[in-house]
């Protein structure tokens, strides 16, 4: 039998409950010396708990042999603290019951009570599940309360043997809602604690600080001082006594106290040594602005990944490399750890950018828009601190109400979806992910589906990102999609109506009471239907009365005000009238487009009240459309992942295990579907559209479910709906109704009408199947005959693909 290769996919950073960083990986043969040192450092009490009795001397060669495992029937994971092992977990498969394994944990004494046991259990459970193990067994001494609590608080179903000196645990490691919820909460707590030294440090060292202005190292020090950072700043440069008027130090280890945050601006080849110095000095977080890593090619990418492993193993979080730093304007931080010449004003918007150079333009553009930030983090190559981490920081940040993301690539999209779904109902998340190029086709469809399911507003350009941010930062999202348009020029008004319709907004005819109010106050030449054309002779009072009237109309949810000034001095008066009307009804958004010169944004600010203004009316309509869609998502019931009846998951797992050495047969594929309540049958001749349902294991997003029509309907309505698992009942409902052919399917326009409920249930069963059985790499049901309401549907044929030994096999 060939020994499986070293599983690099199990190499992952981790955070324990205290917020300390670590790096987890499978044990390797070259860990033998490290393992001997680990065992040699364990106290007698810890060894007694590990051996379940009196401490016996373990021979050196026996310890060394523990560094060799086959990664399948025996697997050991180590959690590193620096270059040393802080914790070790090992399972050994039971040869008589291959879906059972014995598991043992050993945590170094100085790291006990930090949460290493819980972290290692989560990782070994995931690895064991992927290797066909369903139950982990452990014997624990009755007074080993720490380990007992690890099992009992895991959220997994735990069975214990009779009370005695040794307690036998059997832990069913199949994913369970309670276990996932507890792991999620532990992750959230650990991430927030680990990021505090990054975003709210008590002191900052700038390594590579420079005496020359306009150099990176000098500007970072200067910005920290100019920003009134409340803590101590330590410039580090072996060739300078003072930098920007502050005493400098030759090495970060020489500072009078361990800096919580270090900003590194030295050449790439010097960065690893500097990060090692930071670890020795007790630094908690590192920001690497240096370039010359992943952007240079495979060698640079390998170097930056090793940098991340070193930092995490030493208990530090790392931002970058190739980033522009961190800004936190909140009252308790006042941190400007960046070389950017444009420091944002305080505000309610937080942003993560994956491009360092782009961050410079972003901050300058935001300043010109008068868009304030609570914090801005340029994550660069994001080898450690990621967008997902920052989302969890901003989730409970009381000074952040809107979150902006620049996303070029995803680290863990399924984790992103889980976190975003939790945050988006309370705080809007706006992401720019352009698509096109390498992101077109199915991948781009998966991105759109991920965002749509998570409530994230997707934009295709930075301009659109900031247009939406400007609205959400200063105005409430509209409660519906009904918009009133007020203008003094017919052409821009018509353009705005078209842009509204393209953005999912309605421009309805105003009701008679509102028209009556407008008729009584406006000139007879004004058009009061909607859009309301005040004509070029309109005064500020005309604008005030028109906006007051539509804002009081219960059938209108928002207003877009256009002004093309025939005379320049009118802009100030009109802006004041708009601010007056907007302040009278703060629950409805007002946006404007002043088709005039610069400086208009300043006119539409009055204390805390800001009315967003756009250069062109189409931008105003697009932004309002995004906000309305977000509000509709937020107001819709969230949906649940239903507990399906007629599902025999244990039988299904047995079928997969039984065919682990080869492809499923046609009969086995049918039996697998049957275990999840999906029966194959020949629809025979007859009416009704045909369709397909498929699942593919996307390397980035995980399982993606797709639904589309085939045959004549596909020719007429060639579109496909995608969703990322796990699907809620709401996801399934929206998915099957999202095709352009939906009016034909549900019978609204003379189509046949189909059993939509049966189709939705089948979608949910497929989602449950691939979540339960990660071995499924691809699944395709076609043709599916969609039958009339009450008659269900007929799946004629199924193709199933499995991942066996890392390679896909398929069977029909």
C-alpha positions in Angstrom: 0.0 0.0 0.0 1.4 3.4 -1.0 1.7 5.9 1.9 -0.4 9.0 1.3 1.7 12.1 0.7 2.2 14.8 3.4 -1.2 16.6 3.6 -0.3 20.2 3.0 -4.0 21.2 3.2 -3.9 20.5 6.9 -1.3 23.3 7.4 -3.4 26.2 8.9 -3.0 29.1 11.2 -5.1 29.0 14.3 -6.1 31.2 17.3 -6.6 30.0 20.8 -9.2 31.4 23.2 -6.8 34.0 24.6 -6.2 35.5 21.1 -2.7 34.0 20.8 -1.7 33.0 17.3 -0.3 29.6 16.5 0.4 27.4 13.4 -1.1 23.9 13.1 0.3 21.3 10.8 0.7 17.5 10.5 3.7 16.1 12.2 6.7 15.3 10.0 9.7 12.9 10.4 12.0 15.9 10.9 10.0 16.8 14.0 11.7 13.9 15.9 14.0 16.2 17.9 11.3 18.7 18.4 9.0 15.9 19.8 11.7 14.7 22.2 12.1 18.2 23.5 8.3 18.6 23.9 8.0 15.4 25.9 11.0 16.2 28.0 9.5 19.5 29.0 6.2 18.0 30.2 5.6 18.0 34.0 5.0 14.8 35.9 1.3 15.7 36.3 0.8 16.2 32.6 2.6 13.0 31.8 0.4 11.2 34.3 -2.8 12.5 32.6 -1.3 11.5 29.2 -0.4 7.9 30.3 -3.5 7.4 32.5 -1.4 6.4 35.5 2.0 6.4 37.1 4.7 8.2 35.0 7.0 5.7 33.3 10.2 6.6 31.5 9.6 6.7 27.7 12.6 5.7 25.6 14.0 8.2 23.2 13.6 6.0 20.2 9.9 5.4 21.0 9.3 9.2 21.2 11.1 9.7 17.9 9.0 7.0 16.2 5.9 9.1 17.0 7.0 11.6 14.3 6.3 9.1 11.6 2.7 8.6 10.7 0.9 7.5 7.5 -1.5 10.5 7.6 -4.5 8.1 7.0 -4.7 5.5 9.7 -2.5 7.5 12.1 -2.4 11.2 12.1 -0.8 13.7 14.5 -1.2 17.5 14.4 1.1 19.9 16.2 0.4 23.4 17.3 3.6 25.5 17.3 4.8 28.2 19.6 7.7 29.7 17.8 9.8 26.7 16.7 8.5 24.5 19.6 5.5 22.2 20.0 2.9 23.7 22.3 0.3 21.0 21.8 -0.1 17.7 20.1 -3.2 15.6 19.1 -3.0 12.2 17.6 -5.5 9.6 16.4 -5.0 6.0 15.6 -7.7 4.2 13.5 -9.3 1.1 15.1 -8.5 -1.8 12.7 -11.6 -3.7 13.7 -13.9 -0.6 13.3 -12.4 1.6 10.6 -14.8 4.4 11.3 -13.6 4.7 14.9 -10.2 6.0 16.1 -8.5 6.5 19.5 -7.5 10.1 20.1 -5.0 11.5 22.6 -4.1 15.1 23.5 -1.0 16.5 25.1 -0.6 20.3 25.9 2.6 21.8 27.2 2.2 22.9 30.8 2.8 26.6 30.1 0.1 26.6 27.4 -2.6 24.8 29.3 -5.9 26.7 30.0 -5.3 28.8 26.8 -7.6 26.8 24.6 -5.2 24.6 22.6 -7.2 21.5 23.4 -10.4 22.9 21.9 -8.5 24.2 18.8 -6.8 20.9 18.2 -10.0 18.9 18.7 -11.7 21.0 16.0 -8.9 20.4 13.5 -8.4 16.7 14.2 -12.1 16.2 13.9 -12.2 17.8 10.5 -9.2 15.8 9.3 -10.6 12.5 10.7 -14.0 13.1 9.0 -12.2 13.6 5.6 -10.5 10.2 6.2 -13.8 8.3 6.9 -13.6 8.4 10.7 -17.0 9.1 12.4 -16.2 8.5 16.1 -13.2 9.6 18.2 -12.7 7.6 21.4 -10.6 8.7 24.4 -9.9 7.6 27.9 -9.5 10.4 30.4 -8.6 10.3 34.1 -11.6 11.4 36.2 -9.7 14.4 37.7 -8.4 15.7 34.3 -11.1 18.3 34.3 -9.5 20.4 31.5 -9.7 17.6 29.0 -13.2 16.5 30.2 -14.5 20.0 29.6 -12.9 20.1 26.1 -15.0 17.1 25.1 -18.2 18.2 26.9 -18.1 21.8 25.7 -17.2 20.8 22.1 -20.8 20.8 20.9 -20.4 17.3 19.4 -22.6 14.4 20.7 -20.5 12.8 23.4 -21.2 9.5 25.1 -19.4 8.5 28.3 -18.7 5.2 30.0 -19.5 4.4 33.6 -18.0 6.6 36.3 -14.7 5.5 37.7 -11.0 6.5 37.8 -11.0 6.5 34.0 -13.8 8.0 31.9 -14.3 6.6 28.4 -15.5 9.2 25.8 -17.0 8.5 22.4 -17.3 11.7 20.4 -19.4 11.6 17.2 -17.6 14.1 15.0 -20.1 14.4 12.3 -20.8 18.2 11.9 -23.6 19.3 14.2 -25.2 22.7 14.5 -24.2 23.0 18.2 -20.6 22.1 17.6 -20.4 24.5 14.6 -22.0 27.3 16.7 -19.6 26.9 19.6 -16.6 26.7 17.3 -17.8 29.9 15.5 -18.1 31.7 18.8 -14.7 30.6 20.0 -13.3 31.8 16.6 -15.0 35.2 17.0 -13.7 35.7 20.5 -10.1 34.7 19.6 -10.0 36.8 16.4 -11.1 39.9 18.2 -8.6 39.5 21.0 -5.8 38.8 18.5 -6.6 42.0 16.5 -6.6 44.4 19.4 -2.8 44.9 19.3 -3.1 45.6 15.6 -6.0 48.1 15.7 -5.8 49.5 19.2 -2.1 49.1 20.2 -0.6 50.7 23.3 2.7 51.3 21.5 4.1 51.1 18.0 7.6 50.4 16.6 8.5 51.5 13.1 11.3 49.3 11.9 13.1 50.9 8.9 12.3 54.4 10.1 14.2 57.0 8.1 15.4 60.5 8.7 14.6 61.6 5.2 11.1 63.0 4.6 9.0 61.4 1.8 10.6 58.0 2.5 8.2 55.2 3.7 9.8 54.8 7.1 9.8 58.5 7.8 6.2 59.1 6.7 4.9 56.3 8.9 6.5 57.9 12.0 5.4 61.3 11.0 1.8 60.2 10.4 1.7 58.5 13.8 2.8 61.7 15.5 0.6 64.0 13.4 -2.4 61.8 14.1 -1.9 62.3 17.9 -1.4 58.6 18.6 -1.9 58.3 22.4 0.7 55.6 23.0 4.5 55.5 22.6 6.2 55.5 19.2 9.6 53.8 18.8 11.5 54.5 15.5 14.0 51.7 14.9 17.1 52.5 12.8 20.6 51.4 13.8 22.1 54.5 12.1 20.0 57.2 13.6 19.7 58.8 17.1 16.4 60.6 16.4 13.7 60.5 13.7 11.0 63.1 13.4 12.1 64.4 16.8 11.7 61.1 18.5 14.5 59.0 20.0 15.4 56.0 17.8 16.6 52.5 18.7 19.0 50.2 16.9 16.8 47.2 17.3 13.3 46.5 18.3 14.7 44.4 21.1 16.2 47.6 22.5 13.0 49.5 23.1 12.2 50.3 26.7 9.0 48.2 26.5 7.8 45.5 24.1 5.9 47.4 21.4 2.4 45.8 20.8 2.6 46.7 17.1 5.5 46.8 14.7 5.4 48.4 11.2 8.1 46.9 9.0 9.5 49.0 6.1 12.8 47.3 5.2 14.0 45.5 2.1 12.4 42.1 1.5 15.5 40.1 2.2 15.7 41.7 5.7 12.1 41.1 6.7 12.4 37.5 8.0 15.2 38.6 10.4 13.2 41.6 11.5 10.1 39.5 12.2 12.2 37.1 14.2 13.5 40.1 16.3 9.9 41.2 16.8 9.0 37.7 18.2 11.9 37.9 20.6 10.9 41.4 21.7 7.4 40.3 22.5 5.6 42.2 19.7 1.9 41.1 19.3 1.2 42.2 15.7 3.3 43.1 12.6 2.4 45.2 9.6 4.8 44.5 6.7 4.7 47.3 4.1 7.8 46.0 2.3 7.4 44.8 -1.3 9.3 42.0 -3.1 7.3 39.0 -2.1 4.4 37.2 -3.8 4.2 39.8 -6.6 7.6 38.6 -7.8 6.6 35.0 -8.5 6.6 31.6 -6.9 9.8 32.2 -4.9 8.4 35.3 -3.4 5.1 33.6 -2.7 6.9 30.8 -0.8 8.8 33.4 1.2 5.7 35.3 2.3 4.0 32.1 3.3 7.0 31.1 5.4 6.9 34.6 6.9 3.2 34.0 8.0 4.0 30.6 9.5 6.9 32.1 11.5 4.7 35.0 12.8 1.8 32.8 13.7 4.0 30.2 15.3 5.5 33.0 17.4 2.1 34.2 18.6 1.9 37.3 16.3 -0.7 38.4 13.8 0.7 39.7 10.5 -0.7 42.2 8.0 0.7 42.2 4.5 3.3 42.1 3.0 3.0 44.7 0.2 0.4 46.8 2.0 0.2 50.5 3.0 -0.6 50.0 6.6 -3.4 50.5 9.1 -5.6 53.5 10.1 -8.0 53.6 13.0 -9.6 57.0 13.7 -11.8 55.8 16.5 -11.7 57.7 19.7 -9.7 55.1 21.6 -7.1 54.5 19.0 -6.1 57.5 16.8 -3.7 55.2 14.9 -2.3 56.3 11.5 0.3 53.5 10.9 0.6 54.2 7.2 2.8 56.1 4.7 -0.3 57.6 2.9 -0.3 61.4 2.6 -4.1 61.3 2.8 -5.3 60.4 6.2 -9.1 60.1 6.4 -11.3 62.1 8.6 -13.2 60.2 11.4 -16.4 58.7 10.1 -18.7 55.7 10.2 -17.1 53.7 7.3 -14.5 50.9 7.7 -12.7 49.4 4.7 -10.4 46.5 3.9 -8.3 46.7 0.7 -6.4 43.8 -0.8 -4.2 46.2 -2.9 -1.5 48.2 -1.3 -1.0 50.8 -4.0 -4.7 51.1 -4.6 -5.1 52.2 -0.9 -3.4 55.4 -1.6 -5.9 56.4 -4.3 -8.8 55.1 -2.1 -7.9 57.4 0.8 -7.3 60.4 -1.4 -10.6 59.8 -3.2 -12.5 59.4 0.1 -11.1 62.6 1.4 -12.2 64.5 -1.7 -15.7 63.0 -1.2 -15.7 64.0 2.4 -16.3 60.4 3.3 -15.0 59.7 6.8 -13.5 56.4 8.0 -13.6 54.7 11.3 -10.7 52.4 10.2 -8.9 51.4 7.0 -6.7 48.3 6.7 -4.7 47.5 3.6 -4.2 43.8 3.9 -1.9 43.5 0.9 -1.2 39.8 0.1 -3.2 38.8 3.2 -1.0 35.9 4.1 -2.4 36.1 7.7 -4.9 38.8 8.7 -7.7 38.6 6.2 -10.9 40.3 5.3 -12.8 37.6 7.3 -10.8 38.6 10.5 -11.5 42.3 10.0 -15.2 41.7 9.5 -15.3 40.1 12.9 -13.6 43.1 14.4 -16.0 45.6 12.8 -19.0 43.5 13.7 -19.1 44.9 17.2 -17.3 48.2 16.6 -19.8 50.8 17.8 -18.1 53.5 15.6 -18.5 51.5 12.4 -21.9 51.4 10.6 -20.8 50.6 6.9 -18.2 48.1 5.8 -16.4 48.4 2.4 -14.3 45.6 0.9 -12.0 45.5 -2.0 -11.8 41.8 -2.9 -9.5 40.5 -5.5 -9.4 36.9 -4.2 -11.0 34.9 -1.5 -9.2 33.1 1.3 -12.0 31.1 2.8 -15.3 32.0 1.0 -17.5 29.7 3.1 -16.2 31.4 6.2 -16.8 34.7 4.5 -20.4 33.8 3.7 -21.0 32.6 7.3 -19.6 35.8 8.8 -21.2 38.2 6.3 -24.6 36.6 6.9 -24.2 37.3 10.5 -23.2 41.0 10.1 -25.1 42.2 7.0 -28.6 42.4 8.7 -27.2 45.0 11.0 -24.4 46.7 9.0 -24.3 46.9 5.2 -21.3 45.3 3.6 -20.4 46.7 0.1 -17.8 44.8 -1.9 -16.1 45.6 -5.2 -15.2 42.5 -7.1 -15.0 43.4 -10.8 -15.4 40.0 -12.4 -14.6 39.5 -16.1 -11.3 38.1 -17.3 -10.3 35.2 -15.1 -13.4 35.7 -13.0 -16.0 35.3 -15.8 -18.3 32.4 -16.3 -19.2 29.9 -13.6 -16.6 31.4 -11.2 -18.1 34.9 -11.5 -21.6 33.4 -11.1 -20.5 31.8 -7.9 -19.2 35.1 -6.6 -22.5 36.8 -7.4 -24.4 33.9 -5.7 -22.1 34.1 -2.6 -22.7 37.8 -2.2 -26.4 37.6 -2.9 -26.9 34.9 -0.3 -24.9 36.7 2.2 -26.6 40.1 1.8 -23.4 41.7 0.5 -23.9 44.6 -2.0 -21.6 43.8 -5.0 -20.2 46.6 -7.2 -18.1 46.3 -10.3 -16.0 49.5 -9.8 -14.4 51.6 -7.1 -16.5 54.5 -8.2 -19.7 52.5 -7.7 -18.4 51.2 -4.3 -17.9 54.8 -3.0 -21.2 56.0 -4.6 -23.0 53.4 -2.5 -20.9 54.0 0.6 -21.7 57.7 0.4 -25.4 57.0 0.5 -25.4 54.3 3.2 -23.0 56.3 5.4 -25.3 59.3 5.5 -28.8 58.2 4.6 -31.1 55.3 5.7 -31.8 52.6 3.1 -35.2 53.1 1.5 -38.0 50.9 2.9 -39.1 50.1 -0.7 -38.3 50.8 -4.3 -40.7 53.7 -5.1 -38.8 56.9 -6.0 -39.8 60.5 -6.7 -37.5 62.4 -9.2 -37.4 66.2 -8.9 -35.6 68.1 -11.6 -35.4 71.5 -13.3 -34.5 70.0 -16.7 -36.4 67.4 -18.7 -33.4 65.6 -20.3 -31.6 64.7 -17.0 -35.0 63.7 -15.5 -35.7 61.2 -18.3 -32.2 59.8 -18.0 -32.8 59.3 -14.2 -36.1 57.5 -14.8 -34.3 55.1 -17.2 -31.5 54.6 -14.7 -34.0 53.9 -11.9 -35.8 51.2 -13.9 -32.4 49.6 -14.8 -31.6 49.6 -11.0 -34.8 47.9 -9.9 -36.5 51.1 -8.8 -40.0 52.4 -9.7 -40.9 55.9 -10.6 -44.7 55.8 -10.0 -47.2 58.4 -10.9 -47.8 60.5 -7.8 -51.1 60.2 -6.0 -53.8 62.9 -6.3 -53.2 64.5 -2.8 -49.5 65.0 -3.5 -50.2 66.4 -7.0 -52.8 68.7 -5.5 -50.2 70.0 -3.0 -47.7 70.5 -5.9 -50.3 72.2 -8.1 -51.1 74.7 -5.5 -47.6 75.9 -5.0 -45.8 75.5 -8.3 -46.0 77.4 -11.6 -48.6 76.2 -14.0 -45.8 75.1 -16.4 -44.4 72.6 -14.0 -45.0 68.9 -14.7 -46.2 67.3 -11.5 -46.7 63.7 -12.5 -43.2 62.1 -11.7 -40.6 63.0 -12.6 -41.5 66.5 -11.3 -40.1 69.0 -13.8 -39.9 72.3 -12.1 -38.6 74.0 -15.3 -35.4 76.1 -15.5 -37.1 79.0 -13.8 -37.5 77.0 -10.5 -36.6 78.8 -7.3 -35.2 77.3 -4.1 -38.7 77.6 -2.6 -40.0 75.5 -5.5 -37.5 72.8 -4.6 -38.3 73.0 -0.9 -42.1 72.6 -1.5 -41.7 69.8 -4.1 -39.4 67.8 -1.8 -41.6 68.3 1.3 -44.6 67.1 -0.7 -43.1 63.9 -2.0 -41.3 63.1 1.4 -44.7 63.3 3.1 -46.3 60.9 0.5 -46.6 57.4 2.1 -46.4 55.9 -1.4 -42.9 57.3 -2.0 -39.8 55.7 -0.4 -37.0 57.9 -1.6 -36.2 61.0 -3.6 -33.6 61.9 -6.2 -33.2 65.7 -6.7 -31.5 67.0 -9.8 -30.4 70.6 -10.2 -28.8 72.1 -13.3 -28.2 75.7 -12.3 -29.0 78.3 -14.9 -27.2 80.7 -12.5 -24.3 79.7 -10.4 -25.4 81.5 -7.3 -28.6 79.5 -7.1 -26.8 76.3 -6.0 -26.3 77.5 -2.4 -30.0 78.4 -1.9 -31.3 75.1 -3.5 -28.9 73.1 -1.4 -30.2 74.8 1.8 -33.8 74.0 0.8 -32.9 70.4 0.2 -31.2 70.1 3.6 -34.3 71.6 5.2 -36.7 69.1 3.6 -34.4 66.1 4.2 -34.1 66.9 7.9 -37.9 67.0 8.3 -38.2 63.3 7.3 -35.0 61.5 8.4 -36.4 58.0 7.8 -36.4 58.5 4.0 -33.3 58.9 1.9 -32.6 61.9 -0.3 -29.8 61.9 -2.9 -28.9 64.6 -5.4 -27.1 65.3 -8.6 -26.0 68.9 -9.0 -24.8 69.1 -12.6 -22.5 72.0 -11.8 -19.0 72.7 -10.7 -16.9 71.5 -7.7 -17.7 72.4 -4.1 -21.3 71.1 -4.2 -20.6 68.4 -1.5 -19.7 71.2 0.9 -23.1 72.8 0.4 -25.0 69.7 1.3 -23.4 69.3 4.8 -25.1 70.7 7.9 -23.7 69.3 11.1 -24.5 65.6 11.2 -26.9 65.9 8.2 -25.3 65.0 4.9 -27.2 64.6 1.6 -25.1 62.7 -0.9 -24.5 64.3 -4.3 -23.3 62.7 -7.5 -21.8 64.1 -10.6 -24.3 62.3 -12.8 -27.9 61.3 -12.0 -27.3 57.7 -13.2 -24.9 57.2 -10.2 -27.5 58.5 -7.8 -30.1 56.0 -9.2 -27.7 53.1 -9.1 -26.7 53.7 -5.5 -30.3 54.0 -4.5 -31.1 50.8 -6.3 -28.3 48.9 -4.4 -29.6 50.4 -1.1 -33.2 49.3 -1.9 -32.1 45.8 -2.8 -30.1 45.5 0.4 -33.1 46.7 2.5 -35.3 44.2 0.7 -32.8 41.4 1.6 -32.6 42.6 5.2 -36.4 42.7 5.6 -37.0 39.2 4.1 -37.2 36.2 6.5 -33.8 34.7 6.7 -34.8 31.1 6.0 -33.6 28.0 7.7 -31.7 24.9 6.6 -34.6 22.5 7.0 -34.6 19.2 8.8 -35.6 16.9 5.9 -37.6 13.8 6.4 -36.9 10.5 4.6 -33.1 10.9 4.8 -30.9 8.0 5.8 -27.5 9.7 6.2 -25.9 6.7 7.8 -26.9 4.5 4.9 -25.5 7.1 2.4 -22.2 7.2 4.3 -22.0 3.4 4.1 -22.5 3.5 0.4 -19.7 6.0 -0.1 -17.4 4.0 2.1 -18.2 0.8 0.3 -17.1 2.2 -3.0 -14.1 4.1 -1.8 -11.8 2.0 -4.0 -13.7 2.6 -7.2 -16.5 4.5 -8.9 -20.1 4.1 -8.0 -22.2 1.9 -10.2 -25.5 3.1 -11.7 -27.3 1.2 -9.0 -25.2 2.6 -6.2 -25.7 6.2 -7.5 -29.5 5.6 -7.5 -29.3 4.1 -4.0 -27.3 7.2 -2.8 -30.0 9.5 -4.1 -32.7 7.3 -2.6 -31.0 7.6 0.8 -31.7 11.3 0.6 -35.3 11.0 -0.7 -34.6 11.5 -4.4 -36.0 8.6 -6.5 -35.1 8.0 -10.1 -37.9 7.3 -12.5 -38.6 7.4 -16.2 -40.9 10.4 -17.0 -42.0 8.8 -20.3 -43.5 10.9 -23.1 -45.6 13.8 -22.1 -45.7 17.6 -21.7 -43.7 19.6 -19.3 -40.3 21.4 -19.6 -37.1 19.5 -18.9 -34.4 20.8 -16.6 -31.2 19.9 -14.8 -29.8 20.2 -11.3 -26.1 19.9 -10.8 -23.5 20.3 -8.0 -19.8 20.8 -8.6 -17.1 21.2 -5.9 -15.6 24.6 -6.7 -12.0 24.8 -5.5 -12.7 28.2 -4.0 -16.3 28.2 -2.9 -17.0 24.6 -2.2 -20.2 22.9 -3.5 -22.1 25.1 -5.9 -25.7 24.1 -6.9 -26.9 25.0 -10.4 -30.3 24.9 -11.9 -31.4 25.5 -15.5 -33.8 24.4 -18.2 -33.0 22.2 -21.2 -34.6 21.7 -24.6 -36.9 24.3 -26.1 -37.1 26.3 -22.9 -33.3 26.6 -22.7 -33.2 27.9 -26.2 -35.8 30.6 -25.3 -34.6 31.4 -21.8 -30.9 30.5 -21.7 -29.9 31.3 -18.1 -28.8 29.3 -15.1 -29.2 30.0 -11.4 -26.4 29.2 -8.9 -26.2 29.0 -5.1 -23.4 28.1 -2.7 -24.3 25.4 -0.1 -25.5 25.0 2.5 -28.9 26.2 1.2 -31.7 27.5 3.3 -35.4 27.1 2.2 -35.2 30.8 1.2 -32.1 30.1 -1.0 -33.9 27.3 -2.7 -37.1 29.3 -3.3 -35.2 32.3 -4.7 -33.0 30.0 -6.8 -35.8 28.2 -8.7 -37.7 31.4 -9.2 -34.8 33.5 -10.4 -34.7 32.3 -14.0 -36.1 34.5 -16.7 -38.4 31.6 -17.6 -40.1 31.7 -14.1 -43.3 33.3 -15.4 -43.7 30.4 -17.8 -42.9 27.8 -15.1 -45.4 29.1 -12.6 -48.1 29.6 -15.2 -48.4 33.4 -15.0 -48.0 34.0 -18.8 -49.6 30.9 -20.2 -46.8 28.5 -19.5 -47.4 25.0 -18.3 -47.1 25.6 -14.6 -44.9 23.2 -12.6 -44.6 21.8 -9.1 -42.3 24.4 -7.7 -42.4 23.1 -4.2 -41.2 19.7 -5.3 -38.4 21.3 -7.2 -37.3 23.4 -4.2 -37.3 20.3 -2.0 -35.1 18.5 -4.4 -32.7 21.4 -4.4 -32.6 21.2 -0.6 -32.0 17.5 -0.6 -29.0 17.9 -3.0 -27.6 20.6 -0.8 -28.0 18.3 2.3 -26.4 15.4 0.5 -23.2 17.3 -0.5 -22.9 18.9 2.9 -23.2 15.4 4.5 -20.9 13.7 2.1 -17.9 15.9 1.2 -16.5 13.0 -0.9 -19.0 14.0 -3.7 -17.1 16.2 -6.2 -19.8 16.4 -8.8 -23.4 15.4 -9.2 -25.7 15.9 -12.1 -29.4 15.1 -12.5 -30.6 15.3 -16.1 -33.0 15.2 -17.6 -35.5 16.2 -15.0 -39.1 16.4 -16.1 -40.9 19.2 -14.3 -44.5 18.1 -13.8 -47.7 20.1 -13.0 -48.4 21.2 -9.5 -49.0 18.4 -7.1 -47.3 15.8 -9.3 -43.7 16.4 -8.2 -40.9 15.9 -10.7 -39.2 12.9 -12.5 -35.4 12.5 -12.4 -34.5 10.2 -15.2 -30.7 9.9 -14.8 -28.0 10.7 -12.3 -24.2 11.1 -12.6 -22.2 11.1 -9.4 -18.5 12.0 -9.1 -16.4 11.1 -6.1 -13.1 12.3 -4.8 -11.1 9.1 -4.2 -7.5 9.5 -3.2 -7.5 13.1 -4.4 -8.7 12.3 -7.9 -12.2 12.5 -9.2 -14.0 9.4 -10.3 -17.5 9.4 -11.8 -20.3 6.9 -12.3 -23.6 7.0 -14.0 
